[in-house]
């Protein structure tokens, strides 16, 4: 596991302002700042650098202020934010599901103009989980490479279910507990920052998915 995480962190170690560090900036901001406008800017830039502002995305048609309500929702669930004294458990699963539902409802209600007609933002599981990872650090980002990586170990549907969540917790607290704690300590010593356990899981399975991608040789490592 350590070697897999090291491959993920290579770009950050090599390039000071690599876009992977957008997660660090956003995550830190939601720990220390309470200004809605500033947090919305952080969230928007993080999502852009993590591939969520592509041409087909409704987010691209809007400015950062569409995230105001999302930030307010997230701050209402700040008790889920993982840090050095708290990591999410099964006890918080119901609250996590409520957070997901509220975020989905917010983004689905955002209209934009495309192809000569009004359309609505599609709150995909990728978008919602990237938001939660970037702000609270209590859930991996269910993007393509992560899902490919986790299916390499266990077949899971690309949705947040109790079964999936229990699998992640089992992986964190039992299967790879000592390794994850060791990796956290190593990262903290190098970057002076606490990486939540779900973030370690996110990086691990993402890198596994990327490593096993049939198009790896034709791509640079990028969190799509």
N, C-alpha and C positions, 0 to 999 in steps of 0.2 A: 504493500500500500504506500509506503514512504517513497519508493522510487516513482510510482505513478503520480503522486502529488508533486514531486520534484520536477517532473516533466511539465506539469501544468504551470508551475511557478517560474519556469525558466525565463519566459518573456518578461515577467515582472522584475526578476533579478537583473536582467540584461538592460531593460529600458525603463528608466525612472518613471516616465509618464505614460506607460503602456495602458491601453484602454481597459485591461483587466482591473486596474486600480480604481476605475470608476465605481466599482462595487464598494471598495474601502471608503471612498469619499462620501458616497450616499449613506452607507451604513453608519459612519461616524456622525454625519449631519443629523440623522434621526435620533442619535443618542444625546446630542448636545445643543440642538437648536429647536426653538419652538415657533419660529416665524414661518407662516404658511407659504408665503411667496418664495422665500429662499429654499425651503424644503421642496417645493414644487419644481424649482429650477434644478435642484440636485437630482430629483427623481426623473425628470424629463431627460436630462443629459445622460444619466446612467442608462435609461432605457434605450436611448439613441445609440450609445456605444455598445450596447448588448443586442443590437440588431432589430429593435422593435419600431424603428422609424423608417422602414423600407417604403418604397414608392406605393406599394399596395395597401399600406397601413393608413387607417383613418387618423392616427395620431399625427402623421406627417402634415396633415392639413390644418393643424391647430397649434396654438402657442402653449406655453407651459401652464397657463391658468386653468386648462381643463383638468389639471391634476389637483386643484385646490380641494375639491370634495374628497378625493381619494386620500389626500394627506390627512384631512380631518378624520376620516374613517380609521386610518391607520393609527393615528394618535389615540383614538378611543380604545384601541386594542394594544396599547404600548406594553401592557403586562405580558404580552407574548414575546417581547423583544429579548432575544438571547444575549447573554453577556457572561462575564467570568463568574458570576454568582447564580446564574439561572440558565438552565437549558430546558427546552420544551419537553413535555411528557404526554402520555396518553390522557392525563387529567385535563389538558387544555384542548383536546381534539374538537370538542363541540364548539368552543369559542373560535378555533381556527376555521371551522366550517362556516360559521356565521360571518367571519371576516371575508372569506372567499365570496360568499353570496352577496354581501354588500358591495364589494368591489366590482363584481360582475355586473350588478344592477346599475352601478354608477356609469361604468364605461359603455355599457350597452345603450344607455340613454343619450350618448353623445352623437349628434348628427353632423355630417359633413357632406359636401357636394362632390360627386364623382360621376363621370360619364353622363353628364346632363341630368342627374337626378340626385335626390337626397339619399344618403345611406347612413348606416349606423356603425360605430366602432364595434368590432368583433372581439369580445373579451375572452380570448382563447385561454386555455389552461397555461400555455407558455407565457402569455402576457401577465396573467394574475400571479403565477408563481415567481416570475422574475421580480415583480413588484414586492412581493412578500420577502423574497430573499434579500433584495437590496435595501429594505427598510427595517425589517425585524430579524432577519437571519434565522427564522425558525422553520424554513421549508426549502428544499432544493428547488432550483428552477427546472421545471419539466420541459426542457427543450429537446431538440432532436438528438444531440449527442448524449445527453444524460439518459434519455429513454433507451437509446441503443445500448449504452453501457450497462444500465441496470437490468435490461432484458438478457444481457450476456450472462448474468448471474441468476436471474429469476424472472419469469414471465409476469410482467405487471401491466395492467391497463394504464393508459396515459391520462389518469384522472386521480383525484385525491379521494381515496376511500379509506375506511377504517383499516381494512386489510393492508393496503399499501403503507399507511402510516405506521402500523404495527411492525411491518417488515423493516422500515427505516429505523425505528427505535430499537428493534432487536439487533440490527446490524451495528448500530452505534453503541448500545449499552452492553452487548454480550459478545457478538461475533468479532468485532474489531475495536473493542473498548480501549485496550492498552495502546494499540497502535495510534488510534485517533488522538488520545491524550498526549502521546509523545509528539505527534505532528503539530498539535496546537502549541506545545511548549517551544518547539523549534521555530515555528513561524513567529511566535511572539518575541522570541529573542532576536530574530532577524529584522522584523518589521515593527516591533514595538506596538503590536495590535493583537487583540483577541479575535481569533477566527472561531465562530460558533461551530459546534459539531455538525450541524446540518450543512454548513458551508464546506466543511471538509468532505462530507459525503457528496455534495454537489460537484466539487472539483474532481474527486476520485472517479465517480461514474462517468462524468463528462469526458475525462481524459481517456477512460477505457473505451467509450463510444467512439471518440475521435481516432484512437489508435487502431480500432478495428474497422474504420470506415473504408470502403472500397476505393474511395476517391482521395484518400489521405495524401498520396504522393503528388496530387495536383493542387493541393490546397495548403495555405498557411494556417497554422492553428488560430482559430478565431471562434469566439463564443457566439454561435449563430442562434 
